[in-house]
Amino acid sequence: MVGDQAETENSGFGYGFSLAITDWKVWWFAILAVAQNVAMSFIVYFPTLTTTLGYNPTVSLLLVAPPWVYAVIFIFVWARHSDKAQERFFHMSTSNFIGIIGSLISICTMNTAARYLSLFFVSQSCAAHVLMITWNSNTFARPPSKRAVCVSLINAFQQLGNIAGSYVWPSSWGPSYRYSYAIVIACNAIVITMTSILRQHLKTLNKKLEKEEQKQGIKEKGFRYVL
């Protein structure tokens, strides 16, 4: 449990800012967030992707809805399960991995049914982004002033991913968009790798916290990083 401001703030708010910008994990999360946003760049171009299935504009727009209805349900259930299990890495990586499978399907075939199925796979990868934001808040839980700066800085920095993502889907790469999907796969792989390294580091920090409590004779379990 994280205490209130009176319990966790020992210095001024400027100190929280200093803690945030000097913590390498903040910048690690920021770069991770950029890669995650590029991996989700397909969101803006979803109507274009359904158009490649070969139907008329009206049907193509209608085909946009089902994958996102599924994605909303999946994200809700998956995020709830992650919260209940108090686990982030495997839930996030699973979503990214399913997104990779969807991208691979689109790269390998122009079959209408297969490519439409792939859109369901890639759309659910937005769950990884939801879990990343939650993991961000869990990791920088205290003091409150540091958490506020960390969340704001990472959210601002990740917009670079949206800018980069706008160049990932040029019409000249259509209708297969193989190169675009290859970039999405690469970014998902980067996210999985970076979160794996982060998890191992947080696991080490948790062991240090546990040893410190044992040394001080504290029996009640204190703060632990969510893995």
Salt bridges, closest charged atoms under 4 A:
ASP23 OD1 - LYS25 NZ 3.14
ASP23 OD2 - LYS146 NZ 2.86
ASP83 OD1 - ARG88 NH2 3.13
GLU87 OE1 - HIS91 ND1 2.64
GLU213 OE1 - ARG224 NH2 2.79
